[in-house]
Amino acid sequence: MEREMNGKERIIDLIETGEILISHHARVRMFERNVSTDDLITAISSGEIIESYPDDEPCPSVLIMGLIDSVVYHTVIAVCTDHIRVITVYIPEENKWIEYRRRRNEP
């Protein structure tokens, strides 16, 4: 858990210094869902890291659960040395998640 907090603190530090890139794919998803950059940053900053992918390339990444207008969103973020990159933003399907935090075991 401490490692995740350090990851979250690092993400917030990089956001606060403006070191955030949003991929084209994420921008398209944001547009489709009417999510502003400010809303996205708020959801990331106040959200919870629910999964970590330390072996992702070129940078380790995390899945963050956050709220935008009382709707749960998941955001995948690559945490690189000098910036974070938003990979995608989506509304999780209820039938695939337990309280939007844990993946359901598939039959």
Contacts in CASP RR format, 6 or more apart in sequence:
PFRMAT RR
TARGET T0000
AUTHOR 0000-0000-0000
METHOD contacts of the structure
MODEL  1
MEREMNGKERIIDLIETGEILISHHARVRMFERNVSTDDLITAISSGEII
ESYPDDEPCPSVLIMGLIDSVVYHTVIAVCTDHIRVITVYIPEENKWIEY
RRRRNEP
3 52 0 8 1.000
4 49 0 8 1.000
4 52 0 8 1.000
4 62 0 8 1.000
7 49 0 8 1.000
7 62 0 8 1.000
7 79 0 8 1.000
8 49 0 8 1.000
10 79 0 8 1.000
11 44 0 8 1.000
11 45 0 8 1.000
11 62 0 8 1.000
11 64 0 8 1.000
11 77 0 8 1.000
11 79 0 8 1.000
11 84 0 8 1.000
12 45 0 8 1.000
14 20 0 8 1.000
14 79 0 8 1.000
14 82 0 8 1.000
14 83 0 8 1.000
14 84 0 8 1.000
15 41 0 8 1.000
15 44 0 8 1.000
15 45 0 8 1.000
15 84 0 8 1.000
19 82 0 8 1.000
19 83 0 8 1.000
19 84 0 8 1.000
20 41 0 8 1.000
20 83 0 8 1.000
20 84 0 8 1.000
20 85 0 8 1.000
20 86 0 8 1.000
21 83 0 8 1.000
21 84 0 8 1.000
21 85 0 8 1.000
21 86 0 8 1.000
22 30 0 8 1.000
22 37 0 8 1.000
22 40 0 8 1.000
22 85 0 8 1.000
22 86 0 8 1.000
23 85 0 8 1.000
23 86 0 8 1.000
23 87 0 8 1.000
23 88 0 8 1.000
25 87 0 8 1.000
25 88 0 8 1.000
26 75 0 8 1.000
26 86 0 8 1.000
26 87 0 8 1.000
26 88 0 8 1.000
26 89 0 8 1.000
29 35 0 8 1.000
29 88 0 8 1.000
29 89 0 8 1.000
29 90 0 8 1.000
30 36 0 8 1.000
30 37 0 8 1.000
30 40 0 8 1.000
30 89 0 8 1.000
33 73 0 8 1.000
33 89 0 8 1.000
33 90 0 8 1.000
33 91 0 8 1.000
35 68 0 8 1.000
35 73 0 8 1.000
35 89 0 8 1.000
39 68 0 8 1.000
39 69 0 8 1.000
40 68 0 8 1.000
40 75 0 8 1.000
40 86 0 8 1.000
40 89 0 8 1.000
42 68 0 8 1.000
43 64 0 8 1.000
43 66 0 8 1.000
43 67 0 8 1.000
43 68 0 8 1.000
43 73 0 8 1.000
43 75 0 8 1.000
44 64 0 8 1.000
44 66 0 8 1.000
44 75 0 8 1.000
44 77 0 8 1.000
44 86 0 8 1.000
46 66 0 8 1.000
46 67 0 8 1.000
47 64 0 8 1.000
47 65 0 8 1.000
47 66 0 8 1.000
47 67 0 8 1.000
48 64 0 8 1.000
48 65 0 8 1.000
48 66 0 8 1.000
48 101 0 8 1.000
49 62 0 8 1.000
49 63 0 8 1.000
49 64 0 8 1.000
50 63 0 8 1.000
50 64 0 8 1.000
50 65 0 8 1.000
50 74 0 8 1.000
50 100 0 8 1.000
50 101 0 8 1.000
50 102 0 8 1.000
51 62 0 8 1.000
51 63 0 8 1.000
52 60 0 8 1.000
52 61 0 8 1.000
52 62 0 8 1.000
52 63 0 8 1.000
53 60 0 8 1.000
53 61 0 8 1.000
53 62 0 8 1.000
53 63 0 8 1.000
54 60 0 8 1.000
56 78 0 8 1.000
58 78 0 8 1.000
58 80 0 8 1.000
59 78 0 8 1.000
59 79 0 8 1.000
59 80 0 8 1.000
59 81 0 8 1.000
59 85 0 8 1.000
60 78 0 8 1.000
60 79 0 8 1.000
61 76 0 8 1.000
61 77 0 8 1.000
61 78 0 8 1.000
61 79 0 8 1.000
61 87 0 8 1.000
62 76 0 8 1.000
62 77 0 8 1.000
62 79 0 8 1.000
63 74 0 8 1.000
63 75 0 8 1.000
63 76 0 8 1.000
64 74 0 8 1.000
64 75 0 8 1.000
64 76 0 8 1.000
64 77 0 8 1.000
65 72 0 8 1.000
65 73 0 8 1.000
65 74 0 8 1.000
65 92 0 8 1.000
65 100 0 8 1.000
65 101 0 8 1.000
66 72 0 8 1.000
66 73 0 8 1.000
66 74 0 8 1.000
66 75 0 8 1.000
67 73 0 8 1.000
71 91 0 8 1.000
72 91 0 8 1.000
72 92 0 8 1.000
72 100 0 8 1.000
73 89 0 8 1.000
73 90 0 8 1.000
73 91 0 8 1.000
73 92 0 8 1.000
74 89 0 8 1.000
74 90 0 8 1.000
74 91 0 8 1.000
74 92 0 8 1.000
74 100 0 8 1.000
75 86 0 8 1.000
75 88 0 8 1.000
75 89 0 8 1.000
76 86 0 8 1.000
76 87 0 8 1.000
76 88 0 8 1.000
77 84 0 8 1.000
77 85 0 8 1.000
77 86 0 8 1.000
77 87 0 8 1.000
78 84 0 8 1.000
78 85 0 8 1.000
78 87 0 8 1.000
92 100 0 8 1.000
94 100 0 8 1.000
95 104 0 8 1.000
96 103 0 8 1.000
96 104 0 8 1.000
97 103 0 8 1.000
97 104 0 8 1.000
98 104 0 8 1.000
END
